[in-house]
């Protein structure tokens, strides 16, 4: 794609050793996530990796961002041309500029600015890695032995804090469906209303299933803990039902044979996908204890997508290095935002045991959130570049105690 070609040219001009990695997302053997084929990228992808070799006795850093954005959708509501990169009132507008072209641009600019640095530093790697629809770009590279002592994920966010926050906690997240069986009344009449007492209405059974999920969610909220997440929203985990699908508006007199619940669960980095799956499956199986129909016809769970969470302690040298850089550049002490569920900071942590944090400039109206006129704040973007440069220089020039390094 054109963005990757531009990034590659800039990295080469900056003196980086540049390689292109072509891969199939389906072949990436990840440990901490899953996705049904229909939810996952199918076409082959290309990641661009630019390396600035450094002193082998000094810490290395992997920086990554993703060049792919949401598929072009309805632009009729846009006030700014989505591909012009127009600037107004200190904001740069454009499709994908905050998700995540700004991250790629900040990394390239930071590397360009340190090429001639006279201060000895360790190896710095920038990976422009596809991410959308479980493209698994950074994971593909990690399994190709691209490694470092720490990682930095550059991506703006809509939290409203911009460069005043660090993303050091990413909750795990799963989406799933529950198919609940019913049984229409045994009649040849087109309308079922008069016979409905002779049926097993799947909606009625789905209500029982939903109640079991909400009960599990409340029980887990009391039992599962993560102080940083709880400090912001009062609980560390949630389960919700966001969709109930059954029947058609044109056939309200009929009772269908199935009802499908669309559900999601968030869970702190202290839990695994397998643990949470097992609890949900046990709760759904248990609904048969109080309902004969559900006992004889157990609801089917279809696991659609899921990722394991990851975190870095605020006492870790990487976090302290980033916090010091932000304080120096912005004049403000950053906070740790633990609410970026499914953030890509999890990938180096889960897949390779590499500590990783994320940061990004102020942004808003992201296209992935079904908004329009996506933007980044230009002043904060320049702070993002300068902070990235400072992190690289500080982290890669300081000898680390063996126990604080990310690699074994």
VOTORNU-197282 format. One record per residue (C-alpha): residue in three letters; x, z, y. Coordinates in steps of 0.02 Angstrom, whole numbers, plus 50000, padded with zeros to 5 digits. Layout:
// residues N
ALAXZY/...
//
This chain:
// residues 408
UNK500005000050000/UNK500544996950179/UNK500725015550221/UNK501935018250077/UNK502955003050127/UNK503105009550305/UNK503605026850245/UNK504905019250130/UNK505675008750270/UNK505775023750387/UNK506585034650255/UNK507865021350212/UNK508275019150397/UNK508515038050410/UNK509825037650273/UNK508765044050129/UNK508985038349950/UNK507255031049918/UNK506395027849752/UNK504665021749707/UNK503815029849557/UNK502375020149481/UNK501285030149364/UNK499575031249282/UNK498615047149330/UNK497875047849155/UNK499625049549082/UNK500125064749185/UNK500125079649067/UNK499575093349186/UNK499405111449133/UNK498295118049270/UNK496865105849294/UNK495645094149209/UNK494445080449260/UNK493215069149171/UNK493735050949172/UNK492345046349294/UNK492995059249418/UNK494815053949404/UNK495785039649483/UNK495915025449357/UNK497125013249438/UNK499005015149432/UNK499775023449584/UNK501455023349673/UNK502355038249747/UNK503795036349869/UNK505215049049859/UNK506565050149991/UNK508045061949964/UNK509365068350083/UNK510735074749968/UNK511475091150025/UNK512645104949974/UNK512295109549791/UNK512625128049824/UNK511265129149957/UNK509375129949929/UNK508395113849911/UNK506655109949976/UNK505305097949918/UNK504105092350055/UNK502555082750004/UNK500985075250080/UNK499745062150024/UNK499565044750103/UNK497885040650024/UNK496275045250113/UNK494435044350075/UNK493715027550028/UNK493105018750185/UNK491285023350210/UNK489985021650346/UNK490855019650514/UNK489285015950614/UNK489295033450690/UNK491105032750746/UNK491395032650933/UNK493215027850911/UNK493855012850815/UNK494355020950648/UNK495945010650626/UNK496565009550805/UNK497365026650820/UNK496565029150990/UNK497065044051097/UNK495865053551209/UNK496005070851287/UNK497535075351184/UNK496765070251017/UNK497255055950903/UNK495765048250813/UNK495775038050654/UNK495185036650475/UNK496255048150367/UNK497345053950511/UNK497035072050463/UNK496905068750277/UNK498365066550262/UNK499265053550366/UNK499795066950490/UNK500665076350350/UNK501635060850297/UNK502105056850477/UNK502685074550514/UNK503805074650361/UNK504615057950405/UNK504905063150586/UNK505645079750532/UNK506855071350411/UNK507365058650542/UNK507785072750663/UNK508925082250542/UNK509925067650474/UNK511325070450598/UNK511255089350589/UNK513005096750586/UNK512395112450498/UNK512685111750309/UNK511045111650215/UNK510445109350037/UNK509535094149970/UNK507915089450056/UNK506615078649968/UNK505055071050042/UNK503745064349921/UNK502305053849985/UNK501165056549836/UNK499385050249803/UNK498165064649783/UNK496355059049801/UNK495225058849649/UNK496475068549544/UNK497835055449570/UNK499085069149524/UNK500535061749621/UNK501565077449649/UNK501265083149471/UNK501855066249407/UNK503485068549503/UNK503715086349443/UNK503615080149264/UNK504895066749309/UNK506095080949348/UNK505925080149536/UNK506265098349578/UNK506825110449713/UNK506995128849748/UNK505395128649853/UNK504045116649912/UNK503115113650074/UNK501425104850078/UNK501015096850246/UNK499155094550279/UNK498045098150431/UNK496505108850405/UNK494835111850489/UNK495045130550498/UNK495285129650686/UNK496955138650678/UNK498135124050659/UNK499955129550668/UNK499435147750684/UNK499145149250497/UNK500065147450333/UNK499195142850171/UNK499985153750038/UNK498475156749925/UNK497415143649839/UNK495955149249732/UNK495545140449571/UNK493955130249563/UNK492875121949431/UNK491335111049438/UNK490185109649289/UNK488465104249232/UNK487255113249118/UNK486025102549023/UNK484455112448977/UNK483295105148848/UNK481395105648857/UNK479985098248756/UNK478565088148834/UNK476815091248763/UNK476385080748613/UNK475125069048690/UNK474965050548726/UNK474115054148891/UNK475165048449041/UNK474815064849131/UNK475445081149058/UNK474665093849175/UNK473185098149063/UNK474365100348916/UNK475795109149004/UNK475465125848919/UNK475895117148756/UNK477595111448821/UNK479305119248845/UNK479655115449027/UNK481545113149050/UNK481405118749231/UNK480725135549177/UNK482175137149055/UNK483415131549187/UNK482815145749299/UNK483295157949161/UNK485005149849148/UNK485245150549336/UNK484805169049337/UNK486115172149204/UNK487425163149309/UNK486995172949466/UNK487055189249368/UNK488775184449302/UNK489335179949478/UNK488825197049545/UNK489625206149399/UNK491245196449422/UNK491235200049609/UNK491315218649570/UNK492635216849435/UNK493795202649491/UNK494875206949640/UNK496035198549764/UNK496305209049922/UNK496745194650039/UNK495205184449995/UNK494065199549995/UNK494695204650167/UNK493995188450238/UNK492385185250141/UNK492025201450047/UNK492295195149870/UNK493615185849771/UNK492525174749662/UNK490865165649669/UNK489715155249559/UNK488335144749632/UNK487065131849579/UNK487055117849706/UNK485955105049618/UNK484455104949502/UNK483955088049433/UNK482355085149335/UNK480955072549342/UNK480435060149476/UNK479385062049633/UNK478285047549574/UNK477895056449409/UNK477465074249459/UNK476155075749322/UNK477445074149185/UNK478595086749102/UNK480315079949061/UNK481385083848910/UNK482945089449006/UNK483455098049167/UNK485245097549232/UNK486035110949340/UNK487535106549448/UNK488675121649469/UNK490345127349538/UNK491435142649521/UNK492885148749626/UNK494135161349559/UNK495745169449623/UNK497485164049566/UNK497575179249453/UNK496345170849333/UNK496555155449224/UNK495375141049190/UNK495235146649009/UNK494745164449055/UNK493375159049176/UNK492715145649059/UNK492565158348919/UNK491555170449028/UNK490345156949084/UNK490115150148909/UNK489765167548842/UNK488475170948978/UNK487565154648944/UNK487565157748757/UNK486835175048786/UNK485255168148871/UNK484625164748696/UNK484515183448664/UNK482965184648773/UNK482205167348749/UNK481815159848579/UNK481815141948642/UNK483535143848720/UNK484145152348561/UNK483605137448456/UNK484145124948590/UNK485725131648673/UNK486095124048843/UNK487545111848846/UNK488975114648970/UNK489905099249033/UNK491525103849121/UNK491775090649256/UNK493335095649354/UNK494425110949372/UNK496055117449443/UNK497015133549424/UNK497475142949582/UNK499185148049644/UNK499955159449774/UNK501555164949859/UNK501795182649922/UNK501965185350109/UNK503565194650065/UNK504335179249983/UNK505835171850076/UNK504925155150090/UNK503435163050177/UNK504565173250290/UNK505565157650335/UNK503985148050381/UNK503255162650478/UNK504865164450579/UNK504895145850617/UNK503085145850674/UNK503335161250782/UNK504845153350864/UNK504025136450898/UNK502265142150944/UNK502585159551013/UNK501265166750895/UNK501415175950730/UNK500465165850599/UNK499155172850482/UNK498985169250297/UNK497405159250262/UNK496905162050079/UNK495295151750088/UNK495935134350048/UNK495155133049875/UNK495975119749765/UNK497365116549891/UNK498795105949826/UNK499995120349856/UNK499485125349680/UNK500335110449598/UNK502185115349613/UNK501715133449575/UNK500675130149420/UNK501545114949350/UNK503365119249383/UNK503495137349440/UNK504095131949613/UNK503485142849758/UNK502475132549881/UNK501575135350045/UNK500585123750159/UNK500395121350344/UNK499695108450464/UNK499165104650640/UNK497465107550717/UNK496205094550656/UNK494355091550641/UNK492885080850585/UNK493725075550424/UNK492955060450338/UNK493015069650170/UNK491765081950244/UNK490565067750285/UNK490965068750470/UNK491545055250589/UNK492895052750720/UNK494215062050621/UNK495595068650735/UNK497185078650754/UNK497805088050906/UNK499375079150967/UNK500215094351044/UNK499955104150884/UNK500585089150783/UNK502225089550879/UNK502325108250842/UNK502035103950659/UNK503525092150662/UNK504645104950747/UNK504105118950630/UNK504445107750479/UNK506175103850546/UNK506525122350577/UNK505955127150401/UNK507065113850324/UNK508605119250422/UNK508325137950398/UNK507815137550216/UNK509115124950160/UNK510575133550248/UNK510315151350187/UNK511005158050024/UNK509585165549922/UNK509625179849799/UNK509415172749624/UNK507775181649598/UNK506955173349749/UNK507315155449695/UNK505935145049623/UNK506945136449488/UNK507515144249326/
//
